[in-house]
Amino acid sequence: MQNVLKLLTVLMFVPLLLTSCREEESVLIEGPQEEVLKANSAVANLMQRTAMNDGSDDNIVDQANCFSLDFPFTVVVNGMEITVNSEEDLDTVEDILDEFDDDDDTIEIEFPITIILSDFSEVEINSVEEFENYADDCEGENEFDDDIECVDIAYPITVSVFDTNNELIDTITISSDQDLYFFLEELDEDLIVNVEFPITLVLSDGTEVSVANLDQLEDVIDDAKDDCDEDDDYDYNDDDCDNCTTEQLSDFITGCDSWYVKDFERNDMDLDEQYVGYTFTFLSDGTLTADTNTESFPGTWSASGSSNAITVTINIPDLPDFNDDWMLHELGQDGDELEVDLRLPNDDELEFRSSCNP
């Protein structure tokens, strides 16, 4: 009889033990609520939009924001065949297009190609007609789209997953946008997902922000999602000064004293021929002079802003064609010559060149 009582006591204790263990395990798995990622929550949607495939990086070739071309692919640029193996090779395409200002640029894609849609699915395209059908489905230049390009997630990140149906625990390391997109795409209500913090976010200006929970993660992405130019246009030349600074411009332009006008267009009129024989000297104190063999025209210059939004103000009272608030388009080198390329929103252009070796 005592043995029976002991057995009953043990059997009664076991469910209590199991219940206690399960409760402790559940608390451990769920963790703090600010670290539990729920399917279809606002933060999950923002994370997935941040992880979407950005199709604008190769707009110089496809002029389509909602998909990208899978490397490698081949294009014929102004009659020259180029195999594009990486984003760096897109610079070669741009160099060919920029070689001459007065030619008709052409780009032809050689098929078949594979395109990668915003959800990372891949489609083989075998003809121009198929390609144009997909391109027509994209939003146009600078139109709203779902992908968030003004903030990036620094990988890897780690999540712990508890499946309430079969009580399995897994730890997953997510190493890329594609991994994160697919993970969030498959996330359902039966999963409890704990995110391991801190997570680092990288803003469009390069600033790194460390976030300690999902609320902060949601706030930073939401605040930053519209803080930059996503470059969803087809002007491949408008990002040539991503890393330009006013200090760099000043060092560049004051380091030479023999600038001449290479290209000058205002209101659809070519003016460069009018200024053959003029040399320009820019000084670090903000003054400048335009000299000919017989005359000297004093003026001023200044620069403000950063990156692709640097304004260069030129004022030469006796040469009013030059006077305006120009946008710095590019600092570069073409062969043995340095170049400073200035533009206006109406496509007016002023390009100075110098063969000096500062």
N, C-alpha and C positions, 0 to 999 in steps of 0.2 A: 504493500500500500504506500509506503514511503517513497518507493521508486517511481510509482505512478504520479504521486504528487510532485516529485522533483521534475519529471518529464513535462508535466503540464506547466509547471512554473517556467521552464526553459522555453517551451513553445510560445507561451504568452510574452516572454521577454524579447524573442527574436523579432517579431514585427515592430516592436518599439525601437529596437536597435536599428533595423533597416530604415524605418521612418526617420529616425534621427540622422542617420548617415545621408539619406537622400536630401533632407532639408539642408544639411551642411554643404553637400555637394552642389545643390542648386544655387545657394548663396555664393559659393566660390565661382561658379561658372558665370552667373549673371554679372557679378561685380557691380561697381557703381553705375547708376542709371545713365550718367553723363558719358559713359563709355560703351553703352549698349546700342549698337547700330540696328535700326529696324528697317525692314523692307518698305520702300515707297515713302519714307520720311523725307522731310525737306532737305536734310543734310545728305542723305543718300542720293537724292536726285542731283544736288549740286556737285557732289563728288563724281557722279557718273558723267555729267556734262563737262566737267573739267578733264575727265579721262577720255572723252571722245576723240576719234581720229580727226585731226585738223587738216582739211584739204586745201588750205590756202597757200602752203609753202611752195607749191609748184605751179602757181597760177601763171607764171611766165610761159608755161607750156600748154596747160589744159584750160585755163580761164574757167575753173570750176571750183567753188569753195567747199562743196559737200563730199568730194572724194579726192584721193591722191593716186598717183600712178605708182605701181609697184616697181621697184628697181630690180634688175636693170631694164631700161627701155631705150629705144633708138629714135632720134629725131633728125630731120634734115633742116638745118638752120641756114637760111640764105644760100642754099645749095650745098652746104657742108654737112656731111653725116657725122653725128655725134652720138656716142653711146653714153647714156647717163646712168652711172652706177651708184651715185650718192647725191646728197644735197649740194656737196661741193662742186659737182659737175654742172649744176644749174648756173653757177657763176660763169662757167665757160660759155654756156648758151647766152648769158647776158652780155659777156664781152664781145661776142660776135655781133649781136644786135646793136651794140653801142659803137661799133667800129667806125661807122659812117653815119652822119646826121641827115644826109639828103638822099638815102636810098629807101627802097620799099622792102621792109623786113617781112620775111615769111618763115613760118615754122610748120613742118609737116611731121605728123606722128606716124611711125611705121607700125602696122598691125601684124599679128595680134599683140595686145597688151593686157595686163591685169590691173583693174582699178580696185582700190580699197575704200569702202564706204565709211561713213562716220561711225558705224557700229562694228567696224573692223571685218565685216564680211567682204569676201573677194568675188569679183565677177570678171570673167574673161570677155574681152571686147575684140571683135574680129573685123570691124569695118568703121568707117567714118560715120555711117548712119547710126549704128549702135551707140557709138561714142556720143554723138550729138543728142540722142534720146536721153541718155543719163545726164549729160551736162544741162539740158533744158530743165531737168527736175530740180536743179540747184537754185537757191536764191541768187539774185543778181548781186552786183557790186555793192558792198557795204550795207546789205540788208541784214535784218536780224536773223540769227540762226541759233541753234541750241548749244553749240559747243562754246565753252568758256576758254579763251586763250590768254587772258590777262593774269592768270595765276597757274602755277604748276605744283604738283605734289612731288616732294623729294622721296624717292624710293631707296631701299625697300621699306614697306610697312608690314606690321604683323597683326593678324586677327586670330582670335580663338573662337571656335564654332561649336555650339552644342545643339544637337538635333533632338528636340523634345519627343520625337516619335520613337527613335531607337536608342536614345540615350548614349550616343557616341560623341566623343570629344575629339576635335582635331585642331591643330595649329597650322595656319597657312601664312606663308611669306609671299607678299605681293610685290613684284619687282618692276612692273611697267604699267603704263596707261591701259594697255590691252588686257593685262591680267586683272586690273581693277575693274574695268568695264564689264568683262565677262563675269567676274565674281558678283558684282552688284546686279547684273542682269538675271542671274540665277537665284538671287536672294529671295527667300519666301518667308511667310509668316511663321512657319514651324521652326525657324532657326533663331537661336539666340547668339548674337555675334558681339564679342567684346573686342574693342579696338585697343591696341597697345599704344599708349602715348608716352612721350611727346611725339608729334609729327611736325615736320618742317614743310612750310609752304614757301615757294619762291615767287615773288611778285614780278610784274613786267619790267620794273626798273632794276631787277637783280637783288632787291632787298629780301632777306630771309626772315620769316616769321615762324617762331616755334609756338605751337598750340598744345594745350594741356588736356582738352576734352572736346567732345563733339559740338558743344555749344559754341566754343571759340572757333572751331573749324568751320562751322556754318557761317558765323559772323564774318570771318576774314574772307572767305570765298564770296559771300554775298556782297560785301563792301567793295571787293576788288574786281568783280566780274565785268564791270563797264569802265574801268579806269584806264584803259589803253586803246590805242588804235589797233584793231585786230588784223589790219592789213588785208581785209577781204575785198580788195580791188584788183584790177588787172594791170596797174601801173607798176611794172617791175623795178622802175627806177626810184620809187619814192621811199625806199628804205636804205639807200646807200650811205646814209650818215647815222646809222644806228648807234655807233660808238663815238660820234663827234662831240667835241666840247668847244666852248669859246676859247679856252686856253690853247687847245690844239690848233684852232683856226688862226689865232694870233701868232703863234710860233711859226706856223706854216707860211702865212702871207707876209709877215714882216721879215722872214728869213731871206727873202729875195727882193731886189730893187729893180727888177727889169721885167715886170709883168706887161703883157700885151693882150689886146682883145682878140680872142680866137673866134668866138661866135657872139653875135649881139642881135637880138630880135625884139622889137617892140611893136605891138599892135599889128602883127603880121608883116612888118617891114624889116628887112635885113639892113642893119646899120654897121656891120663890122667893116665894110669897105671905107666908111667915112672916118674910121679911126685907125687906119693903117699908118704906122709911124709914131703912134703915141706909146709912151712907156709910163707905167704906173708904179709908184712907190708908196707902200703902206707902212706907217710907223707905229710903234707900240703906244705912243701917246695919243693915238686916235686921229692923227692928221694924215693926209695923203696929198700927193701931187701927181698930175698928169702932164707929162712933158713931151714937147715936140722939139725939132731942131731949133725953132725960133721962139717958142712960147712955153710958159709954165702956168698951169691952172691949179691953184690950191683948193683943198677941200677937206672933209672929215669923213671918218668911218667909225662904226661901232658895231658890236655884236652882243646879243643877249639870247637866253634860252639854252636848250640842251638837245642832244640827240638829233632827231629829224625835225625839230621845231626851233632851230637857231635862226634868228632874224639878223640880217646884215644890213644896216642902214648906211647908205652912201649919199653924200651931199657935196656936189661940186657946182657951186653957183653958176659958173660960166659954161658948164657942160650939163645941162638939165636932162639930157637923155639918160644919164646914169642915176639920177636922183630917185630913190625909192626905198621901201623896206623890203629887201629881197630875202628869200628863204634860201639857206645854205642847202644845196642839193647834194653836193659831193666834193670831197677832197680826194685827189688821187694823183696818179702818175700814168702818163701815156708815153711809152718809150722813154726818151730822155727828158721829157717835159713834165713839169708839175702843172696841175690844173685845179682851179677853184671854180666850181659850177654853181651859179646862182639862178633861181627861178622865181616867177610870180605865179599866182593862181590862174591867171589867164594864159599861161604857157609862154609868156615872155621869158627870154633867156639871156643871161650875161655870163660868158665864160672867159676867165682870165687864164693865161698860160705863161710859163716862164721856163727857160732852159738853164737857169742857174742851178748850182749845186750847193745848197745851204749846208 
